């Protein structure tokens, strides 16, 4: 899809379906071909049709990158083999001795990469509650900081940060602002419009949407940052394959209708959870009592398909609950059409030290739901069965 500056900007659904794509000129194929090439013929040394080696560039990957850039309102998207590969590339722009501020409630793999890998290379970091803007400002004032990294909503407690305010604080401190937008997706939230320098996605999740691909991406409007990330992408080589890129493109076409159903079902699940006396606490930005509800209502189109909660019971009961569902599959990851259940303390966030988890109010009995697009009545019945088993 090419845009005419004299015409209105296409709507989100149109960009999700057509962005970065047009029918193949040689065959008329509606979907971009999967170019399973490692190398490309050159007419003469250094003279080619824009492609020389698929680590550097691949036509299917280019179409996917253009599509994601269009959805996020960016100028450039740089895709990687996983969300953590994308995270690693962003951190790879820093140098030994540089300091970053990390949101105190982030994906366990992000924390592990910073704490167990990048710290060995000389990267320094501290965690901060980025929902507390005064605390964020103080952390950036006490020492020069190169980068602020946060999620909104967070994984797994669904804390909500005022993205525009946090990015402004980072800008005043001359630090890059990076927002992991995996939970919200570009359909529900546009961090670049709110001032973020970089937006990171695990395309494994909602963008792929079918639990059949692993990938990551970074989107920006800054040519210099895009150039540096493209250099790292080519130099380190952690690129998605052409079939992976094709699957993300396929997923993008149904993102809007899937997210609407995810949100509908999540709201129905939250209504049921909050009516159950054996559920001690529910974490969902759509709840009026959620501390970030007002901010989420301002910066998100809807509140998303992720729900976390705690039982009014011990850890053993939480384990019984997690093992008793039939439709909610006990598995890591999220954002697929099927519903998943996660016990973060022993699964996705096991690498985060308990004392670090507790700073954000993350208790060992916390359960996280990735609410799929099945029939809501069946999902509620499944959770009721698990709740009965937990307290049997």
N, C-alpha and C positions, 0 to 999 in steps of 0.2 A: 504494500500500500504506500503510495506516495502522497504527500500532503501538498495542497495548493495554498500558498499564503493568502490568496484572495478569497478563500472559502473558510467557513467556520471550522474550528478544530473538531474532528470526529469525536463522538462520545466514547465512554470507556469500553462498552461492550463491542463497539465497532473496532476499536484499536486492539482489544484482546483477540479478536478473531482474525483481523486482517493486518495488524501491524507487522512490518518486516517481511511481508509475504505478498506474492502475486503469482498467478498461474505460471507454471514453467514455460518459458518461451519456445522451447523445442517440442514439447509434447502437449501442453495445455493442462498438465496435472495440477489439480487445485492445491494439494498439499505439497510443500517443498520436498524434493527428492532427498533420500538419505544417501549422502555422498560418502560411501564407504571407501574413501581414498586415503592413502598415506602420503602420496606424492603426486605431483602434477607436471605435465610436459611443459618445457620452456622452448620458445621459438629460437632463442639465442641466450647465452649466459646472462642471467638477470632480466631477461625479457619474458614476461608471462602475463596471464590474464587475471592477475590479482591473487593467485594462489600458487604456492610453491611447495608447502609441506603442511600437513594437517595439524601439527602442534601449533603452528603459527596462525593458521586460519583455515576454516572449513566452511563451505557454503551453507550447510545445514546449521552449523553453530552460529554463523553470522545472522541467519534469519531469526533464530531464537533470541540472540542478543538484541537485535533490533526490536523484536516484539516486546521483550521485557523492559527495554528502555522506554518504549512508547507507553506502556502501561504505567510505569512509575513517573512519567513526565521528565525523564532524563534525556541527556544527549548521547550518553555512552553506557553500554552494559558490557561487563567483562565476566564471562562465565567460567566456572571451575568444576572440577570433578565431584565436589561435595560442598556442603555448606561450610564445613571446617576448613576445606582448602581455600574457600573464599575468605574466611576469617584470617587464615594464615597469610594470605597474600596482602591483606590490608595491614596486618601487623608487620609484614616484611618490608613495608615502606619506612619503618622506624630503624633507629640505630641503637647499638649498645649504650646503656646509660640513660636512654630516653625513659620518661615516666608517662604512664597512662592512668586514667581514672576509669574504673569498671563498675557498672551498676551492680549493686550487691545481690541482686536476684536475677541471674542470667543462666542460660543453658549450661548444664554441667560440662559439656564438651568444650565450650568457650572458656570456662574457668580453668579446666584442666590444661588446655593449650597454653594459656597465659602463665599459669602457675608452675606447670611441670616441664614445659618446653621453652617458651620464650624467656622465662626468668633465667634459665641456664645460659642464655645468649646475652644476658645483660639488660633485658627489659625490666623496668621497675614498675610496680603497680600498687594501687590501693583500691579498695572497694568503698563505694559510697551509695547511700540511698538517694538516687537521682530524683525521686519524687519530692524530696526535701531540697528545694532550690537554694536555700541558705547554706545547707551543708555542702551542696555541690559547689557553690561559689567559694566557700571557705577552703575546700579541698584544692581548688584551682588557684587560689590566692597564696596558699602556703608554700607552693613550689611550682616551678615551671612545668607545665604539662603539655605533651604533644598531641594527645588524643583522648577524647571522651567516648566511651562505648556503652550504649545502653539499649535495652529492649523496652517496648511499650506496645501492648501489654507484655509483662514479663513471663518467663517460664521458670517455675510453674505457678507462682502465686498471683499472676495477673495484676500486678501493680501497674499503675498508669502514670507515666511521666508527662508533664507538659512539654511536648517536644519543642515547640517554638521558643519557650522560655529557656529551656536547657541548652538549646543550640545557640541562643543569643549569649548566654553566659559563657559557653565555650568559645564563641567568636571573640568576645571581649578579652578572654585570656589567651587568644591566639592559638587555640587548640582546635584540631579537627573534630567535628562531631560525626559519629557513626551510629546509625539506628538500625538495629536488627528488626526488620518488618515482617518476619516470617509468620507470626501469629495473625497479624491483621491482614496481610496481603495488600497489594496496591489497590485493590477494589475498595477496601474499607478505610484505608489511610494512605496519605501521600506525604511522607516525611520531607522530601525535597522541597515541596511547597511550604513547609513549615520551617525551613532553614537548615536542614541537615546537609552536610557535605557529601556523605556517602550513605547509601542504603544497602544493607546486606540481606540476602535471602538464602535459605535452604530451599532450593527448588524441588527437593525431595518431597516437600510437604504439600501445601495447598496448591502451589503452581502446577506441580505434576499431578497431584490429586488422586492417584490410583495405586499408590504403594508399589510401583513397578519401576522406579527410576531413582537414582541418587545424583544430586547435583547441587551447585551453589552459584550465586551471582552477586556482583556488586554493581550498583547503578549510581551515576553521578552526572552533574552538569559542569564539572570543572575539567577543562581539557588537560591541564597539567596532571591532575590526579589520574585521569583516565589513561594518559600516556604512560605514567609510571606503573599502573596496574597491568596494562597490556604488556609492558616490558617484563614484569614479573611472571605474568601468565605464560609468555613464550619461553622465558628463561628457565622457570621451574617445571613447566610442562604439565601441571595438574589440571588438564583440560577435560571437559566432558566429551565423550565420543559422539559421533553423528546420530546414532540411534537414541542415545540419551537426550540429545538436543531435540530430536523429532518428538519424543514422548512429552517433553515439557511444552513444546509448541502445541501438541494435541491437547494437553491438559488446559492450556491457557484459553482455548476456545470455549470451554464450559465453565471457566472460573466463576463468572457472575452467577449463573443459575445454581451452581454448587454452593457458593458462599451464602446465597439467600436461604437455601435449604439447611445448611449447617447452622446458620444463625437462628432460623425458626426452631429447629430441633433443640438447640442449646437452650433457648429461652424456655421451651417446654420442660426440659430436664431441670432447669433451675427452679421453675415453679414447683415441680414435684419435690426436689431436694429440700427446699425451704419449708415445705409443709410437713417434713418428717422430724419428729422429736428426737430420733436417734442420730440425726445429723447435727453435729455441733456447730459447724461453720461452713459457709459456702463462699467461694471466691469467684466473682463474676462482675465485670465492669458495668453490666446492665442493671445491677441491683442499685436502688436508690441509696442504700446505706453503704455502698462500696466507697472507700475514701477517694477513689479516682473517678467516680461516676460523672461529675460535672465536666472534668477535663476530657474524659472519653467521649461524652456527648458532644463536645465541641470539636474534637479533632478526628473522630471516627464516624463513618457512615452508619455502622451498626456495631454490635459489641463482640462479634466473633463466635467461633464454634468450640472454643476451649473452656472447660469448666473444671475447677478444682474444689475439693471439699475435705473436711475432716469428720470422722465418726466420733460420737460421744462414747468412746471406748478405748481400749488399749491397742498396742501395735498388733497383737495376735488377731484381734478382730478385723483390723484393716487387711491383714494378710488373708483371712478367711473370705472377706468380701472380694478381694482382688482375684481369688482363685475360683469363685463361684459363678461368675458371669458366663453366658453362652454366646450372646451377640457381641458384647464388648470384649474383643480379643485382648488378652493380657500380652502386651507387646510394646516395645519402644517405637518411637516415631509418632507422627500425627498428620492430620490434614488429608487423609485419604477418604474415599467415599464410605468406607466401612468404619464403624466405631471401634476405638481402641481405649484400653484402660492401662494406666501406668502407675506404679508405686515409685515415685521419684527417688526416695532415699536409698532404695536398693537397685534402681535401674538407671534412669537417665541422669541422675544427679549424685550417683554414688561416689564420684571422684571429688565432690565438694566437701570439705571438712565439716563435721557436724556443727562446730562452733560458728563457722561462716554461714551455714544454713540458718542457724537459729537467730542470727542478726536480723534477718528479714522476716522472722516469724514462721519459718519453714520447719514444721514438726515432722517427726518420723512417720506419723500416721497419715500424712497427707496423701490423697489419691487424686490423680489427674485424668480427666476424660477428654478424649478427642471425639466429639460427637459427630457421627456420620450422617448419612442422608437416608437411612432406613426409615420405616414407619415409626413415628414417635411412640405410639402405644406399645409397640414391641420393645422398644428401648426402655421405656419406663417399667414394663413388666420384668425385663431382665435385671434392672437395678433393684427392683423390689425383691426378687428372688435372692439376689446377692446380699441385700440388707438383712433378710430373714436368716440367711446362712451365717452371716457375721455374728448375729446375736443368739444363735441357736444354743 
